[in-house]
Amino acid sequence: MQCIMKRLLLLFLLTPLVALSQNNFEKHFTENSLRIDFELAGNADEEFAILQSMKQEPHWGGNQQALIPKYNMGDYRITIKNLDEEILYSKGFNSLFREWQTISEAQKINRSFHHAIQLPYPRDSVIVSINSRQKDGKFQTLLKWEVNPKDYLITQDKTPHYPIDTLSYAGNSSDYLDLVFIAEAYTKDELTKFQKDVQRFKQWIFSVAPFTKYKNNVNIYAILAPSQDSGPDVPGDSIYQNTLLNASFYTFNSPRYLTIRDTKKMYDIAAQVPYDHVYVIVNTEIYGGAGFYNTYTSCASDCRNAEEIASHELCHGLIGLADEYYTNGDEINYYYNLDIEPWEPNITTLIDFSKKWKHLVNKDIPIPTPRIPKYEDELGAFEGGAYQSKGIYSPMQDCKMKTNNTNELCPACQEAVHKIMQTYINN
């Protein structure tokens, strides 16, 4: 009886907060979305944000009760403020541009990378800004402008129409995670294969703890969008295909780095359904994939270790986890400011370890933790991670975010999955 009373009291206390959040959304936004297309551009030392277009789209899949994120994540952030500078909405995200800034080409030329982000459609004029996280962890505004929702230059172009499979439906898009899979490099005759591949990916992802807990809290859609040719570009082998999203290996000269070059078309296709995250399955047996936080995830359909890669890349794209390996031959030469904590939840500089997974570590485990057999199965802080062998520490000697030797996430990564998944779910 006492337990029941406690639950009723908690429900009583939370109900006004939920109602207030819902009222705030309805006061400031409609059910549509405002899509912002922009370029992040520059070189190794400079960056700019360039507005391309604004478009009204029919769906916004976000959580109407969580308009401002609980966690300060992402290399970039887009915000909506009212004309009194009060924050109404905010979203962190990552960009391929930030990675490009770390390679040698960025020392020589300028380049730009396309982005498109859906925002809740405002009822009144607002101020939108795009902000970049600097090396000290603070954000700098790259672009800021006023948006009048009645502006006739905000286009209302019709979205493309491709067949849609609904793999699972938990309920209203505002109350659950909305995940959309898009076919890439599948010909019209191969779309039946795509439907089977999506089922495999769904099974693979939601068999990994703690995603297992949330398999009934996700709306999953598959968009059957055919390409003229089968298979993506493989520039290192002089293979160039005509595909819908122009997927390509050899991004930044890394043979396995499989990214989407036509992200504008990708988001055009995704707009057919409410979505929180876009997952592109690329029809190929070649090993590869990619994941960019709150941007998109891509993965090869039939490569070796596809089962492990499928959830690994989603942990980048949806959860914001960092890679934990630190010995690779890629041209990317990532670096972190070792005087502050990185924002990714599964790496630390030990500057403020209490904000990471310290509370999960057994008190008998030394910090830093030696990479020796004695601690092989222990949670600690092991030097090496995020492409750096020194100064960055990861939670375990092995984890799904480090190698394909295990199909399990460590406790620190699992905690991060729980935290992010719960930001999408209201039940």
C-alpha angles and dihedrals in degrees: 000000000000090000091052091050091052091052092048090050091050090050090049091051095046099045095074090049092052091047091049092051091049091049090050091054094047091046095054108023145040128220092262126085133238109220116206116199114194144150127238105209143167138079139274093301105029137046134186137182116221121193114226107172148328124226138180112229127189101240138046111187099189130118107270090201095053107050094147114049121242092218128059098229137150138054088252137030135200119202140186119210130177118240089271089061094250111149111243100168139005136179132181122214144167131233138206085226092071090054091047090056089066097058128084095252089066089063090062111036145018121249137176133214125203123235135178123190128182116223127184107269110254123229093209137028113293141176117247121195136182114210134189126213110235128210091268090058094250124120126246122198113242098175135007129177143155119253122204106197089210093057108128089214088072096094126221099201115168116256119241116266119227128154113277128208117200105211096180135357119197097170144272113014091233092060101045142040112271113209121181124193118203126197116235127183093005115129120220089263090053099055091097086060089051090054089054091045092054090053089052092049091049090052093046096049098045094046090066116089128273093016084067089073092057103044090109093048098064134088106212124194131180120203114206101213113164128214129210093236133038118240133017133273116286102188094179088063094039091248114146120175135188102236133157098249099024095235113191141186122215095056104175087000092295107135094210098042102109113187139165115248098185099055091154091065090042091059092043088058094043091055090078089082137029107268141180095180137018119218118189118200109203117207104235144107092219115109114253154094145155141215131198119187112257090348111079146303127226131187138173111251102219110017125126111280091016088143091059096039093051094069095030091062092043088055087060096043102039105022102032097233119162126230110261098203120100107183115073138127098231119128090235107106102189121194134186132199101254091200094071137040115266113238094235108102097222101055131060141183089206088240089120104003091163088075092057128047100312090116089062096053121099110247091235093061114098118234115244090036120216116238094237132127092257090070098034094120098029130105111236139116111289119187112246131059145120091047092303124107095196133048098010121090130199130201102247140012089250134017139150086266090061110037144357090242090096132037092203133095116225119243092262092053091044090054089052091051091052092050095050097041090053090057088066099045129077110181 
